[in-house]
Amino acid sequence: MSSSRQRVPQVRNATLPSQTTPEQRYWRGYANPQLIKENHPITHIHFNPVSPYDFAVASSTRIQIFSSKTRQVIKTFSRFKDVVYSGEFRYDGKLLVASDATGLVSIYDSYQPRNLLVSLHPSSHPTHVAKFHPTIGNQLVTGSDDRIVRFYDISQTTKGPILEFNDSYHGDYIRSVNFIPGNPNLLATGCYDGIVRIFDTRISSSNDQQLITTFKQNNPVEDVLAISPTTLVSAGGPQVKIWDLARGAQIRELNNFTKTTTTLHNTGDRGLLVGSLDGHVKIFDYTTSSWEVKFGWKFGSGGVLSCAVSPGANNHKHFVTGLTSGLISIRTRKTEPKVVQGVKQERSNAYNRMMKGKDYLGEEEHRIIQTSSAQTKKLRQFEKHLNAFRWTEALDSAFASGLPKEQTITVLNELKKRGKIRISLYGRDEISLLPILQWFIRNLDDVRSFNLISDYIAVILEMYGSLIDKSVVLEECFSNLLKRVNVEIKKCKEANEIGGMLELLTV
């Protein structure tokens, strides 16, 4: 029993590697930017850790609460007399603490600007830091320009701070305070004297053993952040340094910025966000020892003072950045559709009963469908020539006008595989060689078909080399081919030079 001749398989070019990584595609998903212009720099941004995950933005003498659903202002706290430096939610999202340049620390109901619950005045100097304890709801820590860190019990504010780290520890203004996760009794402070300090809050103020260890940033420290119980990150100057609390030593230094780094934010498994006055926000992968940059943004309208991302429970929906120019950039990721496309949804029993019998057609219920014999696809022109062993005609059909490049390569590859290159090129003149050479010149820069083209050119030179000097058309054609080869060689040399320069930068 005979069988039909198999068709010539279409040549498929190798799939090129993806130009973007999964992390790059994830961060590029923060589209739909909403820009809001304020009259003063954005000093602080903080997300509510519980639903609905709204975020507070501090600028000038007010704090605005933006809705996570509409990205519009829903509440405004404006009972301040000077610039507000901090505005943070408590871990349960019910309270909001704010501090300003007069040294005043105020505690509000998160969504009731008129409900001022507690008012503290720890210092006459500006208070840049005020935040709640991560696990104890009635404890509050403040850091001021008088070089003192104070702990308060907000239920007993009349008795003053319950704990102080006095000015003998800090040599300059305090700009950042952060609790160590896994051990909330440890407190890290960043100071303008260029030193990061770790304190133990369980030791009373009368004991000199409060200070556990220190790390030298060598630049005024703008922000400190503990990303794990044993890893601390500090930002100061154009460098970001990573410290190992267990060993008490530096494990990494990031020099990816040209100006002062101002803000740090931990996104969990997505990496560490670092903002700088050079207008860059970069995401570092701290799950690897190399701390590589996974993605970054450039804001041309000012330096970055603060940035934050929605909590992981909200699928990191929003990415908010505050600039020195007063611009607020709110970027939102596209949410996944609740109904999965292409998957049939289950219907309820009531719906099935209602739709029962909808397919009954009465007398026409039985249908006779006549099927015709399976139709075979029509052979392409070059396949007919190959099946009939007409090699010259098959090669000519590969260079017909309008034929896709992949089919031309298919014919060339099939002739090479069958060993018929010389036979297909035999007995030609300058008119029949011209379209072949012109196609080779146009597609010489494609590295995927370069070796195949080189094989055919070598055979043509061997068979018709003596005719090049006798024909003006062939001489001009090979002259153009030589120019294209020289251009490609020049590109390869430049690529090698650039690769060598990049290798020097990575040393």
N, C-alpha and C positions, 0 to 999 in steps of 0.2 A: 504494500500500500504506500503510495507516494505521499509526501507531505509538502506543504507550501514552503517556499524559500524564505528564510528569515530576513527581516529587513535590516538595513545598516543602522546600528545604534547611534543615536545622536551624541556627539561629544559634549560633555558637561565640564565646564571650567571648575577648578577647585574653588570651594567657598573660601573667600578671604576672611581673615580673622576680624572679629568685631572691632569697630573703631572705638567703641565705648565699653566700659566695664559696667557690671550690674550696679555698683555703687554710684557711678556717674549718672546712670539712667534714673536711679532712685532720687538723687538730689535735684536733677533737672526736672523731676516731676513737680517741684514747687513752682508752679506757674501762676498765672492770674495775679501779678503783683498789684497791690493797692498802695499808693503813695499818699501820705498825709503830711502836710507841711505845718510845723509848729514854729513859733517865733524864737525859741530858745533850744539849746542842745538837749538831747534825750539822755537823761542821766541814769535811768534804771528801767529795766523790763523784767517782769516776773509773772509766771503763769500760775493760776489757781491749780493746786495739785489734785483737786477732786472735780467731778462733773459739776457744771458744764465746761470747765477748763477755760474760763475767761482769763484775760491777761491785763495786768496793770502796767501803765506807762507813765513814768514820772518825768515831767518837764516843767521848768520854770517854777511857779508857785502852785502847781496843781498836779493831781494824779487822776488819770482817766482810766476807767475800766471799759475794755472793748469786749464785745460779745464774740464768742468763738464761732457762733453760727452765722451772724450777719456781718462781722468785722466792723461794726459801728459802735460809737461811744454810747454806753447805756448808763453810766454813772460818772460823776465828776466830784472829786474831793478838792475843794479850793479854799479851805480854811487855814492857809499858811501865809506867813508874812515874808518869807524869803524862799530861796531856791530849795526845792525838795531833792534830796540826794538818794533816798531809798524808799521803796514801797513794796513790801513783801507780804504774802499771805501766810497764815498759819497752816500747819500740815493738814488740818481738817477743813480748811477753806472758809472758816466762819469769821475770822478776824483778819484785819489788815493793819500792819504797823508801818509808820512813815517817820522819817527824820529829815530835818531841814538845816539850813545854814545858820539859824539862830541857836541851834543846839536842842531844839524842842523835839521830843519823841511823842507821837500821838498814836493811839490804838482806836480803830474804828470797827464797827460792824461792816463786813466786807461789802454789803450792798445797800448800806444806809449811811450816806455821807453826813447826815445830821446827827447821827448817834456817835458822839465822841465819848468813848467808854473810859479811857485812861489817858492822862496827860502827864508826861515826865519831862523834867528839865535837868538832865544829868550834868550838863556843862554849858558854859556860856560860849564855848567854841563850837564851830560847825560839827555836826554829828553826821558822818558819812555812812555809818553802818548801823542798822537796826534790824534784827531778825529774831524769830522765835526759835526755841529749842526744837530739834526735829522730832522728839518723842514726848517731851514734857510740855503740856500746853500752857502752863502758867509761868513759864520761865522765858526771859527775854535777855538778849545780849546787845550791848551798844558799844560802838567805838568812835571816839571823837578826836578832834585835833589837839586836845590837851594831853594826848598820849596815854590815855587811860581806857581800859576795857572794863565794863561794868556788867554785872549780872543782876537782874531784877526778878522778883516774884510779883507779878502784876496783881495778885490778890492782896498784897501788903506793900503797896508803893510808899506809904507814909513812913515806913521804917528805913527807906533808902535802899541802896543796892545790897544784896546778900553776899556779894563777892566782888572784889576788885583786883585787877592787875595794874598796879600803879605805874606812874611815869618813870620809875627806875628801870623798868624792863624795856620800854620803847624809847628810841632816841629821836623820833620824828612823828609826823602825822600818821594816824592809823587809817588805812584805806580799805581793808578787807578783813573779814572774820568768817571762818567756816568751821563747821563741826566735822569730825572724822566719822564716816559711816562705819557701823559695826562697833564703835566705841564712842558714844556721844559724850562721854566725860572728857574727851580730849578736844582741844580747841586750837585751831591754827589761825595766826594773825599775820597780815601783810602790812609792812610799814615803809614809809618813805626813807628810812635809813638803810634800805637795801637788805634787810634781814627778815627771814620767815621764822616765826617762833611757834613752838608747840607747848601748850599749857595743859595742866591737869586741874580740872575744876573741882575735884573732890578734896583738894588740899586748901585749907583755910588761908586767908590773906596774911596771917601772922607767921606763916611758914615760908621760908626762903626756897623751898623745893618745888614751888609751883611751876617754874620753867623747866621743861623736860629736855628739850634740845633746840638748836637753832640751825638754820641753813642760810648761806650767803648767796643772795641773788646778784649782788654787785651793781644793781640799779634799783631805783625806787620801785617798790612792789605795788602794782596796781590791783592785782586780784590773786587770790589763792583758792584752790578747789581740790578737795579730796575725792578721787574717783574710785577708790577702794580703801579698805582698812589699812593697807600697807603702801599705797601710792598717793603722793601729793604733787600737785602741779602748781607752779607759781609763774605769774606773768609780770615782767618788769623790764623796761627798756625794749629793744627789739628782740629779746630772747624769751623763750619759754623753757623753764627747767622742770625736770621730773625728778622727784626725790623718792627714795625707798626708805620708808619709816622704820622698817625692821633693821636695816643695816645702818641707817643714819647717813646715807651717802647719796650723791647724785648719780642717776643712771642714764640720763639722756638730756641733751640740750638741743632745742629746735631753733634754728636761725633762718626762718623762712619769711621774715618780715624786715622792712627797711625803717620802720618807725615804731614808736612805743606800742606794745600790746596792752590792751585796756580791759578786755573782758574774756572770761572763760565760761563755758557751759557744757555740761555732760549730757549727751543724748543717749547714754546707755550703750546698746550694742551697735549703734550707728556711728559712734566715735566722739571725739572731743572737738567742740567749736572754739576757735580762737579768733577774736577780732582785734584789729589794729588801727592806729591813726593813719596808716597809709591807704585805708579804704578797703582792705581785704578782710574777708572772713573765710577761714580755711578749716576743713574737717580733717582731723588726724585719726588714724586707725591705731588705737592703743592696745588692740588685741595682739599685735605683733611687736617684736623687739625693735623694728626699724622705725616705727611711728611714721609711716608714709602718709603723704597728703592724698586723700581720696577725692576731694573736690574742693572748689572754692568759688567765691563770688568777689567781684570788684565793684565797689560803689564809688562813682566818680564825683558825687556831690558833697563829699566830706569824709572825715575820719569816723571810724566805728567806735562808739562809746559803750554800747550794750547790745547784746543779742540773746535770743532765747528760742527754744523750740517747744512745742506742745508736749505734755507728758506722753510716755509710751502707751498708757491706757487709752489715749486719744489717737493712737496711731501716728503720732508726730504730725498732726494735721497742719499746723501753722508754723512758719518760720518768720520771726519778727526781728528787725534790726533797727537800732536807733543811731543817728548820726550827729556829728557836731553841728551840722547845718540846721538841725531841727527837723530833718526829714525822717519819717517813720515808714519803713518798707515792710509790708505784710504780704507774705507769699503763702499760698495754700496748695496742698497736694490734692489731686483729684481722688475723690473717694471711690471705693469699689462699689459697683452696683449691687443692690441687695438681691436682685433676681439674677441668677447666673444665666448668661446668654447660651442658647443652644441646648439647654437641659429642660426637658418637659416637666412642668410642675404637677404635683399630685393634686387631684381634684377631691373634693369632699364627697361623701356618700349622697348627700342631698342633691348635689349638682349632677352626679351620675344618674340618680333616679329621674331627675327632671329631663335629662338628655337621652333617656332610654328610648330606643326605637327611632332615633333621628336618621339612621341610615337605611331604614326599611323602604324599599322602592316598589312594593306591590308586585304586579306582573312583570315588571322590568328588573326584578331582583337578580335574576340570572343573566349575566352578560357573557357573550362569547367574544373573546378577544383573539383575533387572528394575528399571529406573529409571523413576520417575514423572516427569511433566512438572514443570518448574520452577515452584515456587509463588511467587506474588507476595505481597509483604507487604501486609497489610491497611491500607487508608487510615485515617488518624486522622480524628476527627470534624471538626476544623476544616478539614482538607484537602478533605473532601467538600463542606463549605459553600463553600470558595473555588472549587472546580472547578465548582460549580453557580451561582456568582455571587451567592450569598446572603451579602452583606457584613455585614448586621446580625447574623445567626445566627453567622457566623464570629467576630465580635468578642465576642459573648456566650460562645461556647465557650472563648475564651482565658482567661476568668476563672472557669472551673468549678473547684470545690473539688478539691484533690489534683493539679492540673495543675502540672508543674514550671515553675519560673520561666523557664527557657530557651525552653520552648515558647510561653509567653505572649508573650515578647519576639519570638519568631519570627512569630507572628500579627500583632502590632502593626507590626513592620517590613515584613511582606508587604503589609499594607493601605496603609502609607505609600508603599511603592515603586510600588504600582498606582494611587495617587492616590485612594483610596476612604475616606479618614478621615471626611470630611463625610457621605458616604452612609451609612457604618456607624453614625454617631452621630445620624442624622436620626430624628425622631419618637420621642424617648425622654422618659420622665418621671423623677421622682426615684427611683423604685424600681429602674429599670434603670440609672440613672447611679451609684447608690450603690456597687455592687461595683467598678466601674471606678475611682472616686475613692479608695476604701479601699485598693485594690491600689497605686495611685500613691503614697499617703501612706506605706505600708509600705516601698516600694522607692525612695523619693526619694533616700536616702543613697548609692545605688550609682552611682558616677560613670560606669560603663560604659553605663548605660541612662538617664542623666539627660536628655540631649538629646532622646531619643525621648519620654520622659514629658512634657517641657516642650512639645513640639509638640502632643500630644493635649490637654493642659490648656489651651493657648491656644485651640484650636478649640472646646472645651467652653465656655470663658468667652465666646467670641464668639457661639455659638449659643444658650446658655442663661443668659447673664448676667442677663437680666431676671427669671428665675425664682428666683434665689438669695434675694432678699428675701421672696418669697412662700412659700418652703418652709423650715420649721425644720430639716429633715434636711439639706438642701443647705447652709444657712447654717452649721450646726455642722460639717459636713464640710469646707467651705472654710476655716473658722476653724482647724481642726486642721491643714489643709494649710499655712496661713500660719505657724503656729507651727513646723512642721517646716522651712519655708524659712528662718525666722529663726535656728533652731538651726544649720542648715548654714552660714549666712552667718557666724555667730559662730565656728564651727569653722575656717572659712577664714581669718578675721582672726587667730585665735590661732596657726594654722599659719604665717602670714606673719610674725608677731612672733617666733615661735621660730626660724624660718629666718633672720631678721635677726640675732638673738643669736648663732646658730651661725656666721654669716659673720664677726662681730666676733672670735670665738674663733680663727678660722682665719687671720686677718690676720697 
